[in-house]
Amino acid sequence: MEAFRRTPLLLSLLLSLLSTATATSFIPNISIYIDCGAKDPITLSKDSPPRIFNVDDSYLQSDKNTLSLSNPNNSSSGSLYSTARVSSSSFTYKFNNMDPNTFNVLRLHFLPFSAPSYELSTAKFSVHALNYILLDNFTVADTASPTIKEFFLWTESSDMEVQFIPQSNSIAFVSAIEAFIAPQEMLNSSNPKPIGDPTLSVDLVKQVLETVYRVNMPGPLITPHNDTLWRTWVTDDPYIYSADGSKKTSVSTSLTYVPSQGSSEEIAPPTVYNTARSMNLSEVQFISNPGFNINITWSFSVDSGYHLIRLHFCDIISETNSLDQGLVFTVYIMNYSALTNNLRISDYTTYSQEPFYIDFIAHVMSAQNITVSISMDRTDSKIRNAFLNGLEIFKVNNLTTKKNHPAVILGATIGGVIVIALILSCIVVVSIKKRHQKRTPDVKETHLLWSPMTRGVNSIDNSSKSGGATTIGASPRVDLGLLISLAQIKMATDNFDEKNQIGVGGFGKVYKGVLSNGVKVAVKRASSRSQQGFPEFQTEIEVLSQIRHRHLVSLIGYCDERSEMILVYEYMEKGPLRNYLYGNESPSLSWKQRLEICIEAAKGLHYLHTGYSQTIIHRDVKSTNILLGEGYSAKVSDFGLSKLGASIGETHVSTAVKGTFGYLDPEYFKTQKLTDKSDVYSFGVTLLEVLCARPVIDQSLAREEINLAEWALMWLSQGQLEKIIDPRLVGEINENSLRKFGEIAEKCLQEYGMDRPAIGDVLWNLEYCLQLQETEVRREPYEDSGTSEAHFPAVPFVRRMPSSVVSHETATSGDSRSDITNSNVFSQLISGEGR
């Protein structure tokens, strides 16, 4: 048995020596390197192996309409970027003798410069290859460094054409091109692991992939001169979120590449696997807090679409070579657990220091960030640590071009006439049918004529509170009064007509509709590619079917026919709060309007935290989940991630981290312990978003400005919050109101939940903040600071109620839908004259 245990180690050493002895530079069987516009070939002697970039004449289909421009800023004639091929009309390169039925690497190099009559930095053009649109309306950043676009293209023939198409009144250019066959093991993962939607499946074969990120954790920078495939791997510094909890690990050791398992130096060079970002922990932290945990997170901004995420691993941090005691840890991507079980290194390796990678596929619904996190496993691993060596993100390209021929055009025209005739016939039939339905509605449709005020649809009263039906977790079909037929929903939305689409989110598309009784509704229909699924669908129904409040969006009904997951809500005509803050042409909100919206949202959250038999934690408080209705009245929406809070005698709920990056409570993020104070933190970030009118995470800004919460807290500590407010509010905000608002946000953003106020206290102070804005009574600066425990002097009829007191909006009468507009609990100043 002992000899058997030693065998893997001996084999590891043997393979290590073998791989070191036989490692050679990658030389593709077929390769083309051209220096566009050059008159003579150049040799890149620093590359390994050295490469010769030839002139482009023999590959250019026709050079009649193209020019070869020289870069006046590059005096070295032997430089790759001393020339460029330029044209105001389309031009094409054709590469013959490519290897068919395999992936080929295509790299396009661009370095703009100024030449007589040409300014390449203003060029706007598209690039097509193999009937795919690789670049569309592309412009090149005017920088001193070249821009390199890398693609992996599946070629089915031996010919590859690359076409450059300038936009109207513009030009197209290219500085250099590389085309070579990709290593066979490079993209052999035909079924990457899905993120979010377990049914998501994308076969990488015959796809076009564009490299978006290639990162070496934590570094160093790897350039084409020392990479095995002439790639660039950047360091992770711009992407890591709070590097304080991590440390950099670097070793010099021989790696055990196992080609039969898909690992090779071409997948990633040894420099990637000999460095890692790992946890910065000590045993003292576990002695003082046995449940201690921490995450390391990276964030990458991407466009919408499918993305392949490749994570590189090689265990260089474990002190033992025994695989029996291998490291186990958790990997999260976009707040989802990336693997069915935790990542156990021994499941993917046979030898110590053996590199491997895991591919994942994610469908990003809109431009957002892909986050990758690693966290310790506190139960199944003898080694308390986690690490990541490298990361690559590729976008799956599905933009195609089609070549139309006269016969095709003629056929399409005839077919189009037939289709139009059929459509007109259908319109007539549907119109007649609708008129008939209006005259004689059937019994089922009469039963489903819903109204937001229908009793039993979305309400709770004293009788239900005392019964067992209040427990969230019951089957959504228990209350059959919520069911709406698919036929009625289709009629309400004109069969989900795209013209009625008003938004898209993690669950799916949202449509505006009108029920047969004239009630306007918002219909949220789950997509098969949704990042959310049945658990979120069920939670939304279970939460909203048992609570009702004027500042929570009401659920009117749902449908689960024919594998559909559809939620029907009351319609909020003005849409998400975020649309009125930035990134949209919606009118700007005044400071008073913003305060009133924050107050109403806080009232909704206060009801969730205190108005039900058990605390409900929203878990995804943000500006897109605060919807505005008529008169800019605000309601909290989207309860798919909601969770019941701790039971009596407990302090928290232990659960996997879910939410939106930038709004996430750091304590919850590190410890996976969820409390109602996690909502308070997210609401604090939202308050700053309302004040500053900018995204909570903006990768385009300077490093210290990327995270809104960190940036605002820095200015708050300097007493200069006014320097970062929305420019449209300058001169409008009362000084004392702004100071109080800043104090509220600062308290909400405390690192530990126990130091944050309850949402009731936040609500109380926001109403006071509004009163300061409206009265504009002169005060000394210290009077409205949060340092004094007594917020107000002794004035008749004015007092602060404890945060545990439930407002009149959570009435305990027979119908909890009753609401008192002028709440005696949260109206700080009953006197119209202020304090």
Stockholm file with secondary structure:
# STOCKHOLM 1.0

chainA/1-835         MEAFRRTPLLLSLLLSLLSTATATSFIPNISIYIDCGAKDPITLSKDSPPRIFNVDDSYLQSDKNTLSLSNPNNSSSGSLYSTARVSSSSFTYKFNNMDPNTFNVLRLHFLPFSAPSYELSTAKFSVHALNYILLDNFTVADTASPTIKEFFLWTESSDMEVQFIPQSNSIAFVSAIEAFIAPQEMLNSSNPKPIGDPTLSVDLVKQVLETVYRVNMPGPLITPHNDTLWRTWVTDDPYIYSADGSKKTSVSTSLTYVPSQGSSEEIAPPTVYNTARSMNLSEVQFISNPGFNINITWSFSVDSGYHLIRLHFCDIISETNSLDQGLVFTVYIMNYSALTNNLRISDYTTYSQEPFYIDFIAHVMSAQNITVSISMDRTDSKIRNAFLNGLEIFKVNNLTTKKNHPAVILGATIGGVIVIALILSCIVVVSIKKRHQKRTPDVKETHLLWSPMTRGVNSIDNSSKSGGATTIGASPRVDLGLLISLAQIKMATDNFDEKNQIGVGGFGKVYKGVLSNGVKVAVKRASSRSQQGFPEFQTEIEVLSQIRHRHLVSLIGYCDERSEMILVYEYMEKGPLRNYLYGNESPSLSWKQRLEICIEAAKGLHYLHTGYSQTIIHRDVKSTNILLGEGYSAKVSDFGLSKLGASIGETHVSTAVKGTFGYLDPEYFKTQKLTDKSDVYSFGVTLLEVLCARPVIDQSLAREEINLAEWALMWLSQGQLEKIIDPRLVGEINENSLRKFGEIAEKCLQEYGMDRPAIGDVLWNLEYCLQLQETEVRREPYEDSGTSEAHFPAVPFVRRMPSSVVSHETATSGDSRSDITNSNVFSQLISGEGR
#=GR chainA/1-835 SS CHHHHHHHHHHHHHHHHHHHHHCCCCCCSSEEEEETTCSSCEEETTSSSCEEEEESTTTBSCCTTEEEEECTTCCCTTSTTSEEEEESSCEEEEECSCCSSEEEEEEEEECCCEETTEEGGGCCEEEEETTEEEEEEECCCCCSSCEEEEEEEEESSSCEEEEEEECTTCCEEESEEEEEECCTTTTCCSSCEESSCTTCCCCCTTCEEEEEEEEESSCCCBCTTSSTTSCCBEESTTTEECGGGEEEEECCCCCCCCGGGTCCTTTSCHHHHTEEEEECCCHHHHHHCTTCCCEEEEEEEECSEEEEEEEEECCCSCSCCCGGGCCEEEEEETTEESSSSCEEGGGTCSSTTCCEEEEEEEEESSSEEEEEEEEECSSSCSSCCCEECEEEEEEEECCBCCCCCHHHHHHHHHHHHHHHHHHHHHHHHHHHHHHHHHHSCCHHHHHTCCCTTCTTTSCCCHHHHHSGGGSTTSCTTSCGGGBCCHHHHHHHTTTTCGGGEEEECSSEEEEEEECTTSCEEEEEEECTTCSCCHHHHHHHHHHHTTCCCTTBCCEEEEECGGGCCEEEEECCTTEEGGGGTSSSCSCCCCHHHHHHHHHHHHHHHHHHHHSSSSCEECSCCSGGGEEECGGGCEEECCCTTCEECCCTTCCCEECCCCSCTTTSCHHHHHHCEECHHHHHHHHHHHHHHHHHCSCSBCTTSCGGGSBHHHHHHHHHHTTCGGGGSCGGGTTTSCHHHHHHHHHHHHHHTCSSGGGSCCHHHHHHHHHHHHHHHHHCCCCCGGGGCTTSSCCSCCBTTBCCCCTTSCCGGGCCSSCTTCCCSSCTTTCSCCSTTCC
#=GC SS_cons         CHHHHHHHHHHHHHHHHHHHHHCCCCCCSSEEEEETTCSSCEEETTSSSCEEEEESTTTBSCCTTEEEEECTTCCCTTSTTSEEEEESSCEEEEECSCCSSEEEEEEEEECCCEETTEEGGGCCEEEEETTEEEEEEECCCCCSSCEEEEEEEEESSSCEEEEEEECTTCCEEESEEEEEECCTTTTCCSSCEESSCTTCCCCCTTCEEEEEEEEESSCCCBCTTSSTTSCCBEESTTTEECGGGEEEEECCCCCCCCGGGTCCTTTSCHHHHTEEEEECCCHHHHHHCTTCCCEEEEEEEECSEEEEEEEEECCCSCSCCCGGGCCEEEEEETTEESSSSCEEGGGTCSSTTCCEEEEEEEEESSSEEEEEEEEECSSSCSSCCCEECEEEEEEEECCBCCCCCHHHHHHHHHHHHHHHHHHHHHHHHHHHHHHHHHHSCCHHHHHTCCCTTCTTTSCCCHHHHHSGGGSTTSCTTSCGGGBCCHHHHHHHTTTTCGGGEEEECSSEEEEEEECTTSCEEEEEEECTTCSCCHHHHHHHHHHHTTCCCTTBCCEEEEECGGGCCEEEEECCTTEEGGGGTSSSCSCCCCHHHHHHHHHHHHHHHHHHHHSSSSCEECSCCSGGGEEECGGGCEEECCCTTCEECCCTTCCCEECCCCSCTTTSCHHHHHHCEECHHHHHHHHHHHHHHHHHCSCSBCTTSCGGGSBHHHHHHHHHHTTCGGGGSCGGGTTTSCHHHHHHHHHHHHHHTCSSGGGSCCHHHHHHHHHHHHHHHHHCCCCCGGGGCTTSSCCSCCBTTBCCCCTTSCCGGGCCSSCTTCCCSSCTTTCSCCSTTCC
//
